[in-house]
Amino acid sequence: MSRQADWSRRDSAASAEIGEIPPPANPRRRKAAGKSLLKFLTTYFPDSTGLKPFSGDHKRLIADLEQIIRYGGRRINAVYRGFAKTTITENAALWAAIYGHRQFALVVGINAHASTGNIDSIKAELSDNDLLAEDFPEVCQPIRHLDGKPQRCAHQTHRGEHTHIVWRADMLVLPTIPGSVASGAIITSRPFAKARGVKYKRRDGIQARPDLVIVDDPQDEESAATRLRVNKNLSILRKGLLQTGAHTKSMAAVVNATIVAHGDMIETLLEDPAWEGVVVPMVKSWSASHDDLWMRDYAAIRRSFDRDTPGDKDRAIKAATAFYRKNRKAMDRGCVVSWKHCYGPGELSAIQHAYNKLIDDGEEAFASEYQGEPLKPGGHGPLVIDAAILAGKLSNLERGRVPKPCQWVSAYIDVHDRLLYWCIAAWAQDFAGGPIDYGTYPAQSQPYFAQATAPIAMRDVHPGMDEDAWLLAGLTATVDGLLGRVFAREDGASMRIGRLLIDAKWGQKTELVKQFCRRHAQGGSIVLPAMGIGFGATRKSFGEYRPEPGATIGLNWRLATQTGGDRVLSIDANWWKTFAATRLLLPPGTSGGWDLFGRDPRTHALFCDHMTAEEPKTVIHKESQRERVIWEWKPGRPDNHWWDCLCGAAVAGSMLGASIPGVEVKQRRRPDERPTLQQMARGA
């Protein structure tokens, strides 16, 4: 029995002994990487920080990080998603430990899951990276000898002496090996809110405290939302984390993060002179074709897919890439990105990758996550329309049915070279109502499409004609078709379109549209050309001018005879878009609100995307203090043509008699007395 126990003890001791440590396989390689963190990252991590060549921004950040690790200091890196900042600092912590620059690294994440994820990445390199194992056998051989079994740590020996290795979920202590500068180096993790007072008592009795703190993305939208939460986070960092170190050695502190909001923790630290820092945007300068080829044409193609058709999104993405490939020289001109290797499968360049992010995620997310420049608060939050919510505002009436209270039906046509967009709306005396039908000429074969890439264009249905001819043919077919329709109201009454406006402010075709309206059988009475004007804060409204002879001024519109004899309607487009937004935002069933027809929200997916393609912003004229809401197209959003159509149809409804209760429109020179948003809501 005694012999069996003795044999067992000898066997355990033999299995615990790791044996002799071989010399480094390549001492020259190891020595070179010790002199340069950049060399270490690119040499020993071919699947992460050595996978693609670093940019100039990377090299500057890595050089600064090396200085902080060697000599101490405080560094904040506000860089974009995908910059590899987390992987760089994880591997930098390894460099600091195995070369003996730092003895105790504390890795901090926003929560326990994030912080242990950092430790897991470091442990994976130590146990699985063959290059590290070759050149740092005194560190990696004892770790590999554990064979993934942490319980072996307590018994592991080298030449009969315990290595004191620790391999826990939240901590690792590198093996104690005679002559190794990495002996006993500690790397541990903590959640951000619980990282105060971190320490570790070594086997030699020394109470070790962190001398390197790496904080990785310590905030989210919730913790950056209020000054109270921001101050709390700053207190945790300044009074907790930065005070965990000993007084005998300068602390090295590195914060990797993204600016979430103005005035958040990261922006505050960047303005703090106690910290060194840099903001690295993904895009340093935008393409010369930003507004047209990228955000209009390319974005429209990329978004022109049917959500309900499997595989159609992939088709649209490939079509957009083909468009970029064809026009790449023009689309790349003027665009400078931080890292030319930052793009994924199916993409042709980092420029395309950046625009894909902007188009898919939106300007607000891109500004924060990739540019380090969150959009400043502003605009009209109460006027922001949510497409999904709007699609659910349904009247349950079939397409083309007029709600019972409505007295008038109007329409508007938005003119383009490939398609004509149209919208028909019904209105009650108090401006309740909304769209009862909409569509395009020619009609399309798929439910989701873009004007620039629609499968069927006017030239396709009018072959052999030039542009003017097919536009006139399209206008004739659309107008005659709309005016020929008879609409049934809920109570059985028959109704027709009483006023139809046609967009005449389009490129070089203004005179063509005027000519069409002038020569149409209903021209001047029902059919009129219209031109939207973007009134800003510097311009007086129609009501502030004395009307010229023969002009009619209504609710932020003016009908007047222009040179050449054409009667043309001018519209304050920004005011009418604000008015339309207030009505669309009213809850379903609210008096005066605008609802959509039908019972299935999916029917209106594209229409609602048009309704949300623009955003409002407030501008104030310094001299007059005149305040206006202006509407701007949001980059990356789909077309806005039905949005223009609905607003134009509302103007036509005003001409027919719909009005805002309590708001009188006077035709005399006076200060601006436009109805306010509150009056619009009360009038509703």
N, C-alpha and C positions, 0 to 999 in steps of 0.2 A: 504494500500500500504506500509506504514511504517512498519506495523507488518510483512508483507510478506518479506520485505528486511531484517528485523531483524532476522526473522526465518532462512532465507537463510544464513546470516552471521554466525549464531550459528551452522547451519548444516555444513558449510564449515570448521569452526573452529574445530568441532567435528571430521570431517573426516581427518583433517590435524594432529590432535593430535594422537601420536603413543601409548599413554598409558604408564603404568608402565613397566620398564625393569625387567624381571625375573632374578634371580641369575643364574650363570653358572650351567649347569646340572652336570658336573663332574669337580669340582675345582682342584682335584688332577691331573687329566689328563691335564688340562689347565696349571697348574704350571710346571709339568714335561716337557711339550713341550716348555715352555718359557725358560727353562734352556738349551735346546738342539735343534738346527735347524734340526738335523737329526731326532730327536724324533718327531718334528712338521711335517716334510715332510712325514714320514712313518705312522703317526697316523691319520692325518686329510685329507689325499688325497688317499684313497684306490683305486681310479680309475686311478691314474697317478703315482706320486712319491712313493706311497705306494703299488703299484700293484705287483711289483716283488722285491725280496730282492736285495739290492744294493751290488755292488762289492766293493772291497777294494779301487779301484780308486775313486769310488763315495764318499765313506766315507771320504777319505782324502780331496777331493775337497770341500765337504760340510763343513768339519771342518775349512778349510781355508776361505771359504766364510763367515762362522759365525764370524770369527775373524775380517774380513774386515768390516762387518756390525757393529759389536760392537765398534770397535776402530778406524775405518778408514783405508785407504790405497788404493793401486792400484793392481788389480788382473786380470790376463788374463788366460782364460781357453781355450786352443787349444785342443779340444777333437773331437772324431769322430762323424759322423752322426748317430743318433739313441741313443746317450748317455743320452738323456733327459736333456741336459744342459739348454735349454730354459725353460722347465717346472720347473726345479729345481730353477732357478733364479726368475721366475715369483712368485712361491710360497714363495721363500725366501724374496721377496719384501713385500709380505703380512705379513710374520713373523716380519719383521722389523717395519712395520706400526702398526700392532695391539698390539704389545708388547711395542711400544714406543721407539724402538731403533733408528729409523729414522723418521723424520717428513715430508720429501719431496723426493719422489722417482721419478726420470726421466728415463723412459724406451725408448730406442732409437733403431729403426730398420733401415734397409738400405733405405726404402722408407715409404711413408705414410701408405700403405696397411700393411706392416710388423709391424710397430710400433703400429698401432691401433689394430692389431691382438693380440699383447701382452696384451694390456689393456682389450680387450674383454675376454681373458682367465681369468684374475684376477677378473673382474666383475662377470663372470659366477660362480666362486667359492664363492664369497661373497653373491650372490643372491640365489644360488641353492644348496650349500654344507650344508647338514643337520647337520653334525658333527660340522662344524664351527658355525652354527646358535645356536646349543645347548650350546656350551661353550663360545661363544662370542656374547651374545644377544645384548650387548650395541652397537656392530658394525653392526650385521646382521639384527636385528629386524627393525631398521629404513629403511634399504635398501629394505627389503622385503615389507615393508609398502608402498613403492612407486608403487608396483605392475607393474613394467616395464614402468611407466609413468614419465619421467624426469621432466615434467611440475609441478609435485607435490612438487618438491624440495623447491621451493621458499616459500611454505606455511607450510611445515612440522614443527611440534612443539613437544617438550617433556616437560610436566608440564608447558605448556604455553609459553616456550621459544623456539625460532627457533633453529633447529639443524644445520643450515647452510650447509646442505649436498649438494654436487654437483655430478651430474651423466651425464656427457657428453661423446661424442664419443671418445675424446682424453684426458679426465681428469675425475678423481673422487676424491672428498674430503669426507673423512669419517665423520660421524655425530659428532657434539659436544654434548657430554653427560657428565654431572658432574661426576667426579671421574674416567672417562675413560682416560687411557694413550694414547689411539688412537685418541682422540678428535682432529678433524681438520687435521689429517694426509692426505697428498696429494700424489696421484700417477697420473702422466701425461705421455703422449707419444709425441714424435716428430720424424720426419724423420732425418736421420743422418746429412744431409747437412743443416738442418734448426733448429738445436738444440741450437744455440747460444743465450745467454741472456734470458734464461727461468726464469720466476719469477711469483709469484701469491700474490696478496694483500688480506690478510685475512680480515674478518669482523671486527677484533679488530684493524685494521689499520697497522698491521705488514706486511712488505714486505718480503715474504718467498722466499727463494732460495733453489735449490736442495742440499741435503746432501747425497743422494745416486743416483748414475748414473749407469744404467745397459745398456750396449751396446750389441746388439744381431746381430751377423753376419753383420758387417758394410761394407763388401766389396764383390764384385763378380769378375769374371774373367776379365771383362773390366776394372774395377777400380784398379785391381792388375797388369795390363799388362805392365804399364810403370812407371818409377821412378817419373815422373811428377805427375801422378795420386796418387801414393802412398804418395808422400810428401804432396799433397793437403789434403788427408784423415788424415794424421798425424797432419797437421795444424789444421783441424777442431776439432780433438780430444783434442790436447794440448792447443790450444788458445781459443777454443770455449767451449766444454763440460766441461773440467776440471776447467774452470774459472767461471762457472755459480754459484758455491757455495759461501757461505759467509765466511768471515775470522774467524768467531767465533767458527767454528766447523770443525773438520777434515773431508774432503770429503772421501766417500767410493765409489770407482769406480770399476766396474766389466765389463770385456769385454769377451763375449763368441763368439768364432769364429773358423773357419777352415783355415789352411794355404793353400792358393790357388796357390802361386808361390813363388819361392825363392826370397828373398828380398822384399816381400810384406809387407803390414802394420803390419800384425800379427807377422811375423817372426822378423821384426824390433823391435816391442814392447817386444818380448820375450828376445831380446838381450839388452834391455834397463834396466840398474840397478835400475831405479826408479820404475820398475814394478816387482811384484812377478808373477810367471807364471809356467805353467806346460803343457807339451804335452803328451796326453794320446792316444796311438795307439790302434786300435781294436785288432790287433794280435801282441802279444809280442814275440812269436817265432813260426816259421812255422813247419808244420808236417814233420816228417822224410820221409814221402812218398809224399812230395810236388810235385816233378817233374813227378813221374810216376803215382801213384794211383789217385792223385787229378788232376793235370794239364794236364795229358795225357789221362788217361782212363775215369775218372769221367767227365772231361770237354767235352770229345768227345761224351759221351753218352748224356749229358745235351744239347748239341748243335745239336744232330743228329735228327732234325725234318724238315719236309717239310713246308716251309713258306706258301705255297698255300693250305695246307690241314688243315681245321678247326679241332682244338683239338689235332693236332699232337705235338704241343709244350708241352701241358700238359702231353702227353704220355711220351715224352723224359724226362721231369722233374721227373716224377714218377719213370721211369726206373733208372735214376741217383740216386734217393733216395734209391731205392732197392739195388743198387750196394753199396752205402755207408753203408746201414744197414748190408749187408753181410760182408763187410770188415772194419767195424767201428773201431775195436781195432787197426788194423795196420794203418788206416788213421788218427786216433786221436793221435797216439804216437808222442810225442815231441811237439805237438801244444799247445800253451798257449794263451788264449784269455782274454781280459780285463773283460768281463761280461758274465758269463756262461748262463744268462737268456736272452741274446739278440738274439732271433731267432723268426721266424714267423710260421704261419700255414703251415703244410706240411713239415716242416724242423724238423730234429731230434736233433739238437744241435746248439750252437753258433758257433762252428767250421764249420759246414756245411754252416751256414748262411754267415760267412765271405768268404768262398770259392765261394759261389754262387755270392756274390757281386763282387769278383775279376774276376770271369769267365764272368759274364754278363756285367759288366761295363768296364772291361779292367784294365790293370796295372796302366796306367797313372791316371785315375780317382780314383782308389782305393788308390794309394799312397798319393794323395792329400786329398780326402774326409774322408778316414778312418785311415790312418797311420800318418798323419801330416808330411809326408816326400815327397813333390812333386818331381817328377823326375827332375834331373838337365838337363838343356839344353845340347844338344849334339846330336850325330848321324848325319844323313844326311836328313834334312828336305826335300830337293828337290827330294829325292829318295822314299819318303813315298807314297805308292800306295793306292788310295781309291777304295775299292771293288765296290761300286755303280757306280763310274765314269768309272772304267775299264769295267764293264759289259755293259756299253753303247757304247763302242768302237767297233762298228760292221761293217763288210765289206759288209753285205747283201748277201754274197755268201752262198750257201747251204753247209752243213757239208760235208767235204771231197773234196770240189772243190779247186783247186790250183789257186791262183791269177796269172794273166798273166805274170808279170815280173819275176816270180820265176823259177829258173833253177834246183833246187834240192829239194828232199823230204827226211827228216830224221825222226828218232823216238828214243824214250828212254823208258825203262821199269824200274820202281822202284819196288823192290822185298820186299814183306812182307810175314809173315806166313799165313795170312788169305786171302789177296788180292794181285794182281799184278796191279799196276797203269801204264798206258801207255799214251803217248802223241805223236802225229804225227804233224810235222811242215814243212812248205815250205819256201824256202829261195831264195832271189835274190842275184846277185853278191855283192851288197852293203849291204847285211844283212837285207834288208827289208823282210817282210813276217809275220810269226807268226804261231800259232797253227791252224791246219785245222780239227783236230779231237782229241778226247781224250776219255778215258774210263777205265774200270777195267775188270780184269778177276777174277772170273766170273762177268758178268754184274749184276747190282742190280735192284731190283724191285721198288725202290723209288728214287727220285731225290736228296735227301739230306741224307747223312749217314756218319758214321765215320768208319775208318778202323777197330777199336777195336770191334765195335758192328754191323758191316754190316750184313744184314739179310741173305745173301748167301755167305758162305766162300768156299775156294777151297776144304776143306775136305768134304763139303756137296755134291759137284758134283763129288768127287772121293772117295766114301765110301770104307772102307776096306783097304785104303792105309795108310802108315805112312807118316810123314811130308816130308821127302826127296822125296818120290814117288809122292805125290800130287804136290809138287813144280815143279818137273821135268815135270809132266804131264801138269801143268798150263803153264809153260814156253814154252813147245812144242806147245800147242794149240795157245797161244798168238803170238809167233814169227811166226809160219807158217801162221797164219791168217793175220798178218800185212804184211808179205812179199808177200803174195798171192794177195794182193789188187792192183788194178790199179786205179790211180787217174786221173781224167780229168782236164786239165787246162782250163782256160777261153777261150783260142783260139782253144780248141779241142784236143790239144796234150795229149798223154797218158804218165803217169809218174808212176814210182815205187819208193819204198824206197831205197835210195842208201847207207845209213849207219844206223844201228840200234845198239844202245848201251844198255847194261844191267847192272844195279847196282850190283856190286859184293862186296860192302862194307856193308854187312848186317849180323851181328851176327856171327854165326858159319857156315854160308852157303857160304862163299867166294869161297871155293874150289868146291862146288857144281855148282855154277854159271860158274866158269872157265871151269869146265868139260863140262857143257852144251854147252858153246860157242865153245870149242875145237872140240867137236864131231858133231856139227851141220853142215849141208851141206854147209852153207854159212859162217861158222866160219872162222875168220881170214881175210875175204874180206869184208863182209857186217856186220856180227854180231861180236861184240867185248865186252868183259867185261870192265867195267869202275869203277873207284873208285874216289869219290870226296874227296879232301883234304882241310881242313880249314886253308888256309894260313893266319897267323897272321903277326904282324909287325916284329916279331923276325926272321921270316924265309925268305930266299931269294926266288925269283921267279924262275921258270924253266929257264928263259932266262939268269939268272946270273950264271948258272952252265955250264961247258963244257959237251956237250952231250956225253953219253957213246956210245961205238960202237953199231951200229944198231938201236939206238934210234932216233925217229923223234920228234922234238919239234915244236909245232905250237903256235897258239895264246892262251897262258896260258894253254896249255895242252901238255902232253908228252906220246908218245906211245913207250913202251920199253918191251923187253923180260925179264920176271922175272925168278927167280930160279924155275926150273921145266919145262921151255920151253914155258909157256903161254905168249902171247902178251897181255898186259893189258894197258888200257888207264888211265893215272892219270890226274885229272882235278883240277885246282885251283878254287874251288867251290865259294869262296867269290868274286873273280873277275867276274866270269860269272853271278852271281846273280846281281851284281852291273850293269853289262852290260845289262842284261835282264830288270832290272828296268828302266834304262834310255830309252830303246826302248818302253816299255809299257806305259811310261809317256808322250811320244810324242803325241800331239793332233791328233785326227782322220784325216786321209788323208795326214798327214805329210810324206814327203819322208823319207823312212828308218824306219818308225814306225811299230809297231806290232799291228795288229787288231785281233779281234775275229770274228769267222764266225757267220752266221745267222742274224736274224732280231729282235729276242726277247731277251732282256737283262735277263729275268728270267731264260732262259736256262742255263746261266753260273753262277748262284748263288753260288753253291758249288765250282766250279772251281776258281772263283774270291776270295772266302774265302781262298782257298789254296794259291793263289798268294799273299795274304796279311798276311799270318800267321807268317812271319818273319819280323824283323826290322833291319836296318843297324846302325852300330855304328863305329865311327872313333877311331882307336888306333894308338899310336905313340911309336916307339921304342926309348927309351931315348938315347942309345949310337949311333945308326946309324941315328936317326931322320927319319927312314923309316915310312911312314904313310900308313895305310891300312884301308879299309872299311871291317868290318866283319859283317856277318849276323847271327842273333840269333832268335830262335823261341820265339815268344811272349807268355808267360804263359796265359792260358785261351783261346787261339786261336784254331781253328780247325786244322786238319791235314795239312801238307805242301807238300804232295807227288807229286801232279801235278806241283807245283812250281819247285821241283827238276827235274821232267820230262821235263818241258819246257826248263829249263837251260841246261839239258843234251842233248836235241834235238838240241839246238843251238850250242853246242860243236860239235855234229855230223855234223851240217851244215858247221862249220868252216873246218872240215876235208875234206868235199866235195868240198870246194872252196869259200864259202862265206867269205867276208872279210870286214874290216873297211876301207873305202877309205882314202888314205894318210898314213896309218899305215903299215909299213913294218915289217915283222917278220923275224929276222935274227937268224941263228943258230950258235952263237958264244958266248963266255964268255964276258959279258959286264955288266955295271950297269943296273939297272931296267929301261927299257924304255917302260913300259906299256902305252897304250893310256889313256889319262885322260878322265874325264867325258865330258870336253869340246870337246875333239877330237871325242869322241863317238857321241856327238850331231851333230858336224859339219859333221862327216862322214855320219850320217844318212841323 
